[in-house]
Amino acid sequence: MIKNFLKIAWRNLVKDKSYSLINIAGLAIGLACFLLIALYVVDELSYDRFNEKADRIYRIHSDIRFGGADLHMPVTSDMMGQLLQKDYPQIEASTRMYTFNGHELIKKGSDFIDEFRLANVDSNFFNVFTIQAVAGNLHTALVEPHTVVISESIAKKYFGTTDALGKILDIRRDSGTIPIKVTAVVKDMPANSHFRFDLFFTMKDVDYNWGQITSHNFYTYLLLKPGADYKALEKNFPVYLDRYVLPYVKQFIKINSLDEFKKAGNMLEYSLMPLKKIHLYSNRSFELSPNGNIQYVYIFSAVALFILLIACVNFMNLTTARSANRAKEVGIRKVLGTGRRELVTQFLFESTLMVFIAIMLAIGIDYFVLGLFNEVSGKDMHLSSLFTTVILPVIVLLPFVVGVMAGSYPAFFLSRFRPVEVLKGKLKLGAKSGSLRSVLVVFQFATSIILIIGTIVVYRQLQLIQNQNVGFKKEQVLVIDGSGALGKNVDAFKQEVLQMPGVVSGSVSGYLPVENSSRNDNSFSKSPVIDAKNGFDMQIWRVDYDYLSTLGMQLKSGRNFSRDFGSDSTAVIINETTAQILGYPDPIGKKIYTIGNPGQEISYTVIGVVKNFNYESLRKTVGPLALRLGNSPWTISFRINTSNIKNLVSQVEAKWKALAPGMPFAYSFLDDSFDDMYRAEMRVGKIAMVFAVIAIFIACLGLFGLATFIAEQRTKEIGVRKVLGASVESIVRMLSVDFAKLVTISALIAFPVAWYVMHHWLQDFAYRTSLSWWIFVGAGLVGLFIALFTISFQAIRAALSNPVKSLRTE
């Protein structure tokens, strides 16, 4: 019986090749998209789950508001984990990471290489996180100073082999070259980790003023004992604040209690985030790597489902549109004794066979486009992931699930034909009987219009970001990274480059108005006594005399730093936000105060107010900031004005090699670093556009099938109208108006859904584009144009047909 079903199914596929090709192509494209997005979603959901103790690991987060400045960070003080572990027995262990060194210069041969994927960690780090050892004992590897655990990639890079145990890495630091002993080699970290380091240095090598309860520079993780409730532990954090933080804060701020601090509109809170949620749910300043976003997982999951449903809808439409051609076949088979059950099974076999063929083609399509998808999405996924225990069961079940889902309506629809009516030619399959097909087309185009609107809004938001006046000129700024390697030759290098044609100005400062640049926060006040009401947190950057001119920042009032004023060593230039917080009609000449070491008051005189500039993502408003003269030779920025950038960079590199022989030369452009902050949105925009086009294409296949069906059912009506003098234009208009109504209904359904989704997405940005009415109308018109263009072929073909042929069979 099964063999017979398969034979008939195959014969029907081969019999009508064009129909089969369209149907299988639509399914294959839909399934290919579904599988691609499934790979993406599974990869996003897999982060950090390779850790054996992942269910018990939590990271401490800090949320601080002081004087209107908000800080949301994944870092704590150096002491917090140890103090919590001492007080609460449900904590099995605490471990820390310190990454604020940023990079290390490691010697290879006669040259140094700049390594960035590194951290200082506690000696118990590998007891908490699961990282596989190749050589050495991870439990004792970082107990001693000047020790490091390296990955296999680093071992091969510097020693040519993974057999690197006991070997020495020469690290260049300010005090000179320091030998660091390799005490263990580990496998390269998986890509699906929220941090990926190649070098783990001991925490004992960190040069830090330990014991600062209110300084937040350490990523702190807690390993809870089995069965411990992290929410219950969080409830003890106010006790920690009263016991440890408050006494320390009193040394800097006049405050009696934390309640007083909160009543003044401030906040200091700590929370725990499960390790497995960090990648998708944490989007804080100073993240260890760019995280994902659970919203995008939801959005792409919905897109995958909708594209799959659109493909299934196409199958239903195309199959029922073709049903009239098989009506006599069904009637004859029923007369010969075939039961409805056998007919349903036959049609489900046909649909399942088509889905099976389509899924094979879909895997083949994914094989060719996966590399491009990886490039667009920023992933490193492999087709072999389709055959893992997570996705393989889905692939196995898809032909049956989709086959039944897509073939169920056609199967029951065709099998209910009454043989007497069929064989007498009384079977009516007019336009009125296609109400379900119309509903399905509405669903298809509503989904397509939502995707069109989403793509337009994402594109407009990205355009706003790129064209927004951010308060500085990010174009034509060449940034030389790691300039600390120049040592005492920093100023000489700067002056030599300034002499080159095309170089306008230059500034030495590690503080740049992009995320992940250097940051330095302190508590300030306009009064020598800082309390809960007059105090505020503010970033203070060390810059040189040429910083403002090089980055194109504008003064609102006052003056820039000048070598003519020796007092500028204790002067600051504040931004407009700080001026508003201070509340002075004219802040020039006024003093602001901070506390250095406990009890040591430091005052600065305001000499200028710079117009606000966005020094972080446009998701955030501009916070308080002050610039002061100071030495921070980590990067050198040059404003350039030349069309021959390649030649200029070559000259700068040659000068670098002359003044810093053996040191790595690395450069970037400020506008590229600015764009990097929105890389995720750019990827989402590209992916959304691709899938919107695919969804529309698949929907058009279904619309083509429905147009074919309507044209076939109204062939004789069209013939009569032509005999009575109807023009081609009127017939085309008659056939098109019904579809125009369907697309209009689709648009009316899509508009509120798209508005809700995109309005919610835009809330992540402090500066956001408007949801203008023309976006929705334009998307609806695009959908209407595509629909009319799709059906025009069938409409014109029907209108131009010879009425004699259509009426001859009457």
Disulfide bonds with the S-S distance in Angstrom:
none
